[in-house]
Amino acid sequence: MTTEKLIKAIKDYERHALPISKNVFTGDNITAELIEKHCNRYGINCQGEQPILIVNDSIVGSFGGYGWTGLMITDKTLYYKCTKDSFLSGLVALSSKGIIPLEQVHTIAIGHHDTCFGTAYVGHQLVINNEVMGLLRMGGSIEYDEKAISQLTHIFKATR
């Protein structure tokens, strides 16, 4: 994936006036506070990087980062924090974090809905280079955000 392809895919999506999710942030919607929140949650110093796309701000029921998931793609790196894709993740939300240089990201996709114990929504699979990284919540409420899934799927397909 290149920065140019990602920016073009985002602009193409916005140009066609397709539904925009309140949980997917691009361009002027990316605030300094949002960048700081994501950098803190990934445990990184993101100085010298320009965020291009961010998924999620706050998630109901998460506290101190526990239960929070997110994705940030900068001009150099892809950062994520997911809940482990496990049957028991509905009971104990263990997280997995990752940092991947953008030039090593060949494909990215939103996969299947979680199959965790219980009826609560935990997330959808985040698939990078055909490998499931974990469960990324599509939005911060009780139900998943279909607009976020549609928007991200469209953008990620256009970067191939």
CYANA upper distance limits for C-alpha pairs under 8 A (distance plus 0.5 A):
  1 MET  CA      5 LYS  CA      7.32
  1 MET  CA      6 LEU  CA      7.70
  1 MET  CA    102 LEU  CA      6.62
  1 MET  CA    103 GLU  CA      6.32
  1 MET  CA    104 GLN  CA      7.88
  1 MET  CA    105 VAL  CA      5.92
  1 MET  CA    106 HIS  CA      5.94
  1 MET  CA    107 THR  CA      7.65
  1 MET  CA    159 THR  CA      6.90
  1 MET  CA    160 ARG  CA      7.63
  2 THR  CA      6 LEU  CA      6.83
  2 THR  CA    102 LEU  CA      7.23
  2 THR  CA    103 GLU  CA      6.95
  2 THR  CA    159 THR  CA      8.33
  3 THR  CA      7 ILE  CA      6.64
  3 THR  CA     74 THR  CA      8.41
  3 THR  CA     75 ASP  CA      5.90
  3 THR  CA     76 LYS  CA      8.11
  3 THR  CA    102 LEU  CA      8.39
  4 GLU  CA      8 LYS  CA      6.56
  5 LYS  CA      9 ALA  CA      6.55
  5 LYS  CA    158 ALA  CA      8.20
  5 LYS  CA    159 THR  CA      5.76
  6 LEU  CA     10 ILE  CA      6.72
  6 LEU  CA     52 ILE  CA      8.47
  6 LEU  CA    155 ILE  CA      7.83
  6 LEU  CA    156 PHE  CA      8.25
  6 LEU  CA    158 ALA  CA      8.37
  6 LEU  CA    159 THR  CA      6.21
  7 ILE  CA     11 LYS  CA      6.67
  7 ILE  CA     52 ILE  CA      7.71
  8 LYS  CA     12 ASP  CA      6.51
  9 ALA  CA     13 TYR  CA      6.66
  9 ALA  CA    155 ILE  CA      5.73
  9 ALA  CA    156 PHE  CA      8.15
  9 ALA  CA    158 ALA  CA      6.00
  9 ALA  CA    159 THR  CA      6.76
 10 ILE  CA     14 GLU  CA      6.75
 10 ILE  CA     26 THR  CA      8.30
 10 ILE  CA    155 ILE  CA      6.44
 11 LYS  CA     15 ARG  CA      6.41
 12 ASP  CA     16 HIS  CA      6.89
 13 TYR  CA     17 ALA  CA      7.42
 13 TYR  CA     18 LEU  CA      6.86
 13 TYR  CA    151 GLN  CA      8.16
 13 TYR  CA    154 HIS  CA      7.91
 13 TYR  CA    155 ILE  CA      7.32
 14 GLU  CA     18 LEU  CA      6.92
 14 GLU  CA     20 ILE  CA      8.33
 18 LEU  CA    151 GLN  CA      8.35
 19 PRO  CA    147 LYS  CA      6.68
 19 PRO  CA    151 GLN  CA      7.63
 20 ILE  CA     24 VAL  CA      8.04
 20 ILE  CA    147 LYS  CA      6.87
 20 ILE  CA    148 ALA  CA      7.79
 20 ILE  CA    151 GLN  CA      7.18
 21 SER  CA    145 ASP  CA      7.94
 21 SER  CA    147 LYS  CA      5.58
 21 SER  CA    148 ALA  CA      5.46
 21 SER  CA    151 GLN  CA      7.63
 22 LYS  CA    148 ALA  CA      8.28
 23 ASN  CA     55 VAL  CA      6.27
 23 ASN  CA     56 ASN  CA      5.41
 23 ASN  CA     57 ASP  CA      7.26
 23 ASN  CA    138 MET  CA      7.90
 23 ASN  CA    139 GLY  CA      5.97
 23 ASN  CA    140 GLY  CA      8.25
 23 ASN  CA    145 ASP  CA      8.44
 23 ASN  CA    148 ALA  CA      7.01
 24 VAL  CA     53 LEU  CA      7.65
 24 VAL  CA     54 ILE  CA      6.37
 24 VAL  CA     55 VAL  CA      5.19
 24 VAL  CA     56 ASN  CA      6.88
 24 VAL  CA    148 ALA  CA      6.83
 25 PHE  CA     29 ASN  CA      5.94
 25 PHE  CA     30 ILE  CA      6.14
 25 PHE  CA     53 LEU  CA      6.20
 25 PHE  CA     54 ILE  CA      5.51
 25 PHE  CA     55 VAL  CA      6.76
 25 PHE  CA     56 ASN  CA      8.36
 26 THR  CA     30 ILE  CA      6.25
 26 THR  CA     52 ILE  CA      6.35
 26 THR  CA     53 LEU  CA      5.41
 26 THR  CA     54 ILE  CA      7.15
 27 GLY  CA     52 ILE  CA      7.13
 27 GLY  CA     53 LEU  CA      8.21
 30 ILE  CA     34 LEU  CA      6.89
 30 ILE  CA     35 ILE  CA      7.54
 30 ILE  CA     51 PRO  CA      8.15
 30 ILE  CA     53 LEU  CA      8.42
 30 ILE  CA     54 ILE  CA      7.92
 31 THR  CA     35 ILE  CA      6.84
 32 ALA  CA     36 GLU  CA      6.64
 33 GLU  CA     37 LYS  CA      6.65
 34 LEU  CA     38 HIS  CA      6.77
 34 LEU  CA     57 ASP  CA      7.26
 35 ILE  CA     39 CYS  CA      6.60
 35 ILE  CA     51 PRO  CA      8.01
 36 GLU  CA     40 ASN  CA      6.56
 37 LYS  CA     41 ARG  CA      6.67
 37 LYS  CA     57 ASP  CA      8.49
 38 HIS  CA     42 TYR  CA      6.69
 38 HIS  CA     70 GLY  CA      7.95
 38 HIS  CA     72 MET  CA      7.72
 39 CYS  CA     43 GLY  CA      6.42
 39 CYS  CA     44 ILE  CA      5.68
 39 CYS  CA     45 ASN  CA      6.76
 39 CYS  CA     46 CYS  CA      6.78
 40 ASN  CA     44 ILE  CA      6.83
 40 ASN  CA     45 ASN  CA      8.46
 41 ARG  CA     65 GLY  CA      6.98
 41 ARG  CA     81 LYS  CA      8.24
 42 TYR  CA     79 TYR  CA      7.62
 42 TYR  CA     80 TYR  CA      7.69
 42 TYR  CA     81 LYS  CA      7.24
 42 TYR  CA     97 LYS  CA      7.32
 49 GLU  CA     74 THR  CA      6.55
 49 GLU  CA     75 ASP  CA      6.68
 49 GLU  CA     76 LYS  CA      7.07
 50 GLN  CA     74 THR  CA      5.68
 50 GLN  CA     75 ASP  CA      5.97
 50 GLN  CA     76 LYS  CA      8.37
 51 PRO  CA     72 MET  CA      7.32
 51 PRO  CA     73 ILE  CA      6.36
 51 PRO  CA     74 THR  CA      4.42
 51 PRO  CA     75 ASP  CA      6.88
 52 ILE  CA     72 MET  CA      8.18
 52 ILE  CA     73 ILE  CA      6.27
 52 ILE  CA     74 THR  CA      5.63
 52 ILE  CA     75 ASP  CA      7.08
 53 LEU  CA     71 LEU  CA      8.47
 53 LEU  CA     72 MET  CA      6.32
 53 LEU  CA     73 ILE  CA      5.74
 53 LEU  CA     74 THR  CA      7.45
 54 ILE  CA     70 GLY  CA      7.98
 54 ILE  CA     71 LEU  CA      6.12
 54 ILE  CA     72 MET  CA      4.90
 54 ILE  CA     73 ILE  CA      6.90
 55 VAL  CA     70 GLY  CA      5.96
 55 VAL  CA     71 LEU  CA      5.52
 55 VAL  CA     72 MET  CA      6.94
 55 VAL  CA    138 MET  CA      8.44
 56 ASN  CA     69 THR  CA      7.81
 56 ASN  CA     70 GLY  CA      5.95
 56 ASN  CA     71 LEU  CA      7.78
 56 ASN  CA    137 ARG  CA      8.40
 56 ASN  CA    138 MET  CA      7.97
 56 ASN  CA    139 GLY  CA      6.45
 56 ASN  CA    140 GLY  CA      7.45
 57 ASP  CA     70 GLY  CA      8.24
 57 ASP  CA    140 GLY  CA      8.06
 58 SER  CA     62 SER  CA      8.40
 58 SER  CA     68 TRP  CA      8.06
 58 SER  CA    140 GLY  CA      6.36
 59 ILE  CA     67 GLY  CA      8.38
 59 ILE  CA     68 TRP  CA      6.62
 59 ILE  CA    139 GLY  CA      7.49
 59 ILE  CA    140 GLY  CA      4.25
 59 ILE  CA    141 SER  CA      6.89
 60 VAL  CA    140 GLY  CA      6.05
 60 VAL  CA    141 SER  CA      6.28
 60 VAL  CA    142 ILE  CA      8.08
 61 GLY  CA     67 GLY  CA      7.75
 62 SER  CA     66 TYR  CA      5.88
 62 SER  CA     67 GLY  CA      5.25
 62 SER  CA     68 TRP  CA      5.97
 63 PHE  CA     67 GLY  CA      7.61
 63 PHE  CA     68 TRP  CA      8.14
 66 TYR  CA     93 ALA  CA      7.97
 67 GLY  CA     83 THR  CA      7.72
 67 GLY  CA     93 ALA  CA      6.41
 67 GLY  CA     94 LEU  CA      8.34
 67 GLY  CA     95 SER  CA      8.16
 68 TRP  CA     81 LYS  CA      8.22
 68 TRP  CA     82 CYS  CA      8.20
 69 THR  CA     80 TYR  CA      8.02
 69 THR  CA     81 LYS  CA      5.56
 69 THR  CA     82 CYS  CA      5.42
 69 THR  CA     83 THR  CA      7.23
 69 THR  CA    135 LEU  CA      8.41
 69 THR  CA    136 LEU  CA      6.16
 69 THR  CA    137 ARG  CA      6.62
 70 GLY  CA     80 TYR  CA      6.21
 70 GLY  CA     81 LYS  CA      5.84
 70 GLY  CA     82 CYS  CA      7.19
 70 GLY  CA    136 LEU  CA      6.97
 70 GLY  CA    137 ARG  CA      7.91
 71 LEU  CA     78 LEU  CA      7.96
 71 LEU  CA     79 TYR  CA      6.29
 71 LEU  CA     80 TYR  CA      4.93
 71 LEU  CA     81 LYS  CA      7.06
 71 LEU  CA    136 LEU  CA      8.40
 72 MET  CA     78 LEU  CA      6.44
 72 MET  CA     79 TYR  CA      5.66
 72 MET  CA     80 TYR  CA      6.86
 73 ILE  CA     77 THR  CA      6.43
 73 ILE  CA     78 LEU  CA      4.91
 73 ILE  CA     79 TYR  CA      6.73
 73 ILE  CA    102 LEU  CA      8.43
 74 THR  CA     78 LEU  CA      6.80
 74 THR  CA    102 LEU  CA      8.46
 75 ASP  CA    102 LEU  CA      7.94
 76 LYS  CA    101 PRO  CA      6.61
 76 LYS  CA    102 LEU  CA      5.83
 76 LYS  CA    103 GLU  CA      8.21
 77 THR  CA     99 ILE  CA      7.35
 77 THR  CA    100 ILE  CA      6.25
 77 THR  CA    101 PRO  CA      4.90
 77 THR  CA    102 LEU  CA      5.09
 78 LEU  CA     99 ILE  CA      6.31
 78 LEU  CA    100 ILE  CA      5.66
 78 LEU  CA    101 PRO  CA      6.67
 78 LEU  CA    102 LEU  CA      6.30
 78 LEU  CA    105 VAL  CA      8.49
 79 TYR  CA     97 LYS  CA      8.05
 79 TYR  CA     98 GLY  CA      6.24
 79 TYR  CA     99 ILE  CA      5.18
 79 TYR  CA    100 ILE  CA      7.05
 80 TYR  CA     97 LYS  CA      6.06
 80 TYR  CA     98 GLY  CA      5.82
 80 TYR  CA     99 ILE  CA      7.22
 81 LYS  CA     95 SER  CA      7.15
 81 LYS  CA     96 SER  CA      6.21
 81 LYS  CA     97 LYS  CA      4.80
 81 LYS  CA     98 GLY  CA      7.05
 81 LYS  CA    136 LEU  CA      8.07
 82 CYS  CA     95 SER  CA      5.96
 82 CYS  CA     96 SER  CA      5.85
 82 CYS  CA     97 LYS  CA      6.84
 82 CYS  CA    126 LEU  CA      8.45
 82 CYS  CA    133 MET  CA      7.70
 82 CYS  CA    134 GLY  CA      5.60
 82 CYS  CA    135 LEU  CA      5.60
 82 CYS  CA    136 LEU  CA      5.65
 82 CYS  CA    137 ARG  CA      8.42
 83 THR  CA     89 SER  CA      7.58
 83 THR  CA     93 ALA  CA      6.34
 83 THR  CA     94 LEU  CA      6.18
 83 THR  CA     95 SER  CA      4.81
 83 THR  CA     96 SER  CA      6.59
 83 THR  CA    122 VAL  CA      8.23
 83 THR  CA    123 GLY  CA      8.29
 83 THR  CA    134 GLY  CA      6.02
 83 THR  CA    135 LEU  CA      5.44
 83 THR  CA    136 LEU  CA      7.21
 84 LYS  CA     89 SER  CA      7.07
 84 LYS  CA     93 ALA  CA      7.60
 84 LYS  CA     94 LEU  CA      6.34
 84 LYS  CA     95 SER  CA      6.01
 84 LYS  CA     96 SER  CA      6.60
 84 LYS  CA    133 MET  CA      8.21
 84 LYS  CA    134 GLY  CA      5.25
 84 LYS  CA    135 LEU  CA      6.58
 85 ASP  CA     89 SER  CA      7.34
 85 ASP  CA    114 ASP  CA      7.70
 85 ASP  CA    116 CYS  CA      8.38
 85 ASP  CA    125 GLN  CA      7.85
 85 ASP  CA    133 MET  CA      8.39
 85 ASP  CA    134 GLY  CA      5.34
 85 ASP  CA    135 LEU  CA      6.07
 86 SER  CA    115 THR  CA      8.19
 86 SER  CA    116 CYS  CA      6.81
 87 PHE  CA    115 THR  CA      6.65
 87 PHE  CA    116 CYS  CA      4.61
 87 PHE  CA    117 PHE  CA      6.00
 88 LEU  CA     92 VAL  CA      6.80
 88 LEU  CA     93 ALA  CA      8.44
 88 LEU  CA    116 CYS  CA      6.34
 88 LEU  CA    117 PHE  CA      6.27
 89 SER  CA     93 ALA  CA      5.27
 89 SER  CA     94 LEU  CA      7.30
 89 SER  CA    116 CYS  CA      6.41
 89 SER  CA    117 PHE  CA      7.79
 89 SER  CA    122 VAL  CA      7.98
 90 GLY  CA    116 CYS  CA      5.88
 90 GLY  CA    117 PHE  CA      6.00
 90 GLY  CA    118 GLY  CA      6.81
 90 GLY  CA    120 ALA  CA      7.40
 90 GLY  CA    121 TYR  CA      8.47
 90 GLY  CA    122 VAL  CA      6.88
 91 LEU  CA    117 PHE  CA      7.76
 96 SER  CA    133 MET  CA      8.19
 96 SER  CA    134 GLY  CA      7.49
100 ILE  CA    104 GLN  CA      7.18
100 ILE  CA    105 VAL  CA      7.56
101 PRO  CA    105 VAL  CA      7.52
105 VAL  CA    128 ILE  CA      7.35
105 VAL  CA    129 ASN  CA      6.84
106 HIS  CA    128 ILE  CA      8.13
106 HIS  CA    129 ASN  CA      6.16
106 HIS  CA    160 ARG  CA      7.91
107 THR  CA    127 VAL  CA      8.45
107 THR  CA    128 ILE  CA      6.19
107 THR  CA    129 ASN  CA      5.31
107 THR  CA    130 ASN  CA      7.50
107 THR  CA    156 PHE  CA      8.09
107 THR  CA    160 ARG  CA      7.14
108 ILE  CA    126 LEU  CA      8.01
108 ILE  CA    127 VAL  CA      6.10
108 ILE  CA    128 ILE  CA      4.94
108 ILE  CA    129 ASN  CA      6.70
108 ILE  CA    130 ASN  CA      8.07
108 ILE  CA    156 PHE  CA      6.51
108 ILE  CA    157 LYS  CA      8.43
109 ALA  CA    126 LEU  CA      6.74
109 ALA  CA    127 VAL  CA      5.59
109 ALA  CA    128 ILE  CA      7.03
109 ALA  CA    152 LEU  CA      8.27
109 ALA  CA    153 THR  CA      6.78
109 ALA  CA    156 PHE  CA      6.71
109 ALA  CA    157 LYS  CA      8.08
110 ILE  CA    124 HIS  CA      7.03
110 ILE  CA    125 GLN  CA      6.30
110 ILE  CA    126 LEU  CA      5.64
110 ILE  CA    127 VAL  CA      6.58
110 ILE  CA    149 ILE  CA      7.39
110 ILE  CA    152 LEU  CA      7.85
110 ILE  CA    153 THR  CA      6.81
111 GLY  CA    124 HIS  CA      6.42
111 GLY  CA    125 GLN  CA      5.03
111 GLY  CA    126 LEU  CA      6.52
111 GLY  CA    127 VAL  CA      6.74
112 HIS  CA    124 HIS  CA      5.96
112 HIS  CA    125 GLN  CA      6.00
113 HIS  CA    123 GLY  CA      6.70
113 HIS  CA    124 HIS  CA      4.89
113 HIS  CA    125 GLN  CA      7.05
114 ASP  CA    121 TYR  CA      7.82
114 ASP  CA    122 VAL  CA      6.75
114 ASP  CA    123 GLY  CA      6.10
114 ASP  CA    124 HIS  CA      6.06
114 ASP  CA    125 GLN  CA      7.47
114 ASP  CA    135 LEU  CA      7.52
116 CYS  CA    122 VAL  CA      7.82
120 ALA  CA    142 ILE  CA      7.73
121 TYR  CA    137 ARG  CA      8.49
121 TYR  CA    142 ILE  CA      6.98
121 TYR  CA    143 GLU  CA      6.75
121 TYR  CA    144 TYR  CA      7.51
122 VAL  CA    135 LEU  CA      7.46
122 VAL  CA    136 LEU  CA      8.26
122 VAL  CA    137 ARG  CA      6.74
123 GLY  CA    135 LEU  CA      5.29
123 GLY  CA    136 LEU  CA      5.37
123 GLY  CA    137 ARG  CA      4.48
123 GLY  CA    138 MET  CA      6.85
123 GLY  CA    144 TYR  CA      8.05
124 HIS  CA    135 LEU  CA      5.51
124 HIS  CA    136 LEU  CA      5.81
124 HIS  CA    137 ARG  CA      6.57
124 HIS  CA    138 MET  CA      7.47
125 GLN  CA    132 VAL  CA      6.71
125 GLN  CA    133 MET  CA      7.66
125 GLN  CA    134 GLY  CA      6.10
125 GLN  CA    135 LEU  CA      5.01
125 GLN  CA    136 LEU  CA      6.57
126 LEU  CA    132 VAL  CA      6.25
126 LEU  CA    133 MET  CA      6.09
126 LEU  CA    134 GLY  CA      6.27
126 LEU  CA    135 LEU  CA      6.42
126 LEU  CA    136 LEU  CA      6.42
127 VAL  CA    131 GLU  CA      5.75
127 VAL  CA    132 VAL  CA      4.91
127 VAL  CA    133 MET  CA      6.43
127 VAL  CA    134 GLY  CA      8.31
128 ILE  CA    132 VAL  CA      7.00
128 ILE  CA    133 MET  CA      7.33
137 ARG  CA    144 TYR  CA      7.59
138 MET  CA    144 TYR  CA      5.65
138 MET  CA    145 ASP  CA      5.73
138 MET  CA    146 GLU  CA      8.12
138 MET  CA    148 ALA  CA      6.63
138 MET  CA    149 ILE  CA      7.22
139 GLY  CA    143 GLU  CA      8.39
139 GLY  CA    144 TYR  CA      6.39
139 GLY  CA    145 ASP  CA      5.90
139 GLY  CA    148 ALA  CA      7.85
140 GLY  CA    144 TYR  CA      8.30
145 ASP  CA    149 ILE  CA      7.15
146 GLU  CA    150 SER  CA      6.66
147 LYS  CA    151 GLN  CA      6.41
148 ALA  CA    152 LEU  CA      6.44
149 ILE  CA    153 THR  CA      6.42
150 SER  CA    154 HIS  CA      6.61
151 GLN  CA    155 ILE  CA      6.72
152 LEU  CA    156 PHE  CA      6.37
153 THR  CA    157 LYS  CA      6.54
154 HIS  CA    158 ALA  CA      6.80
155 ILE  CA    159 THR  CA      7.11
156 PHE  CA    160 ARG  CA      7.67
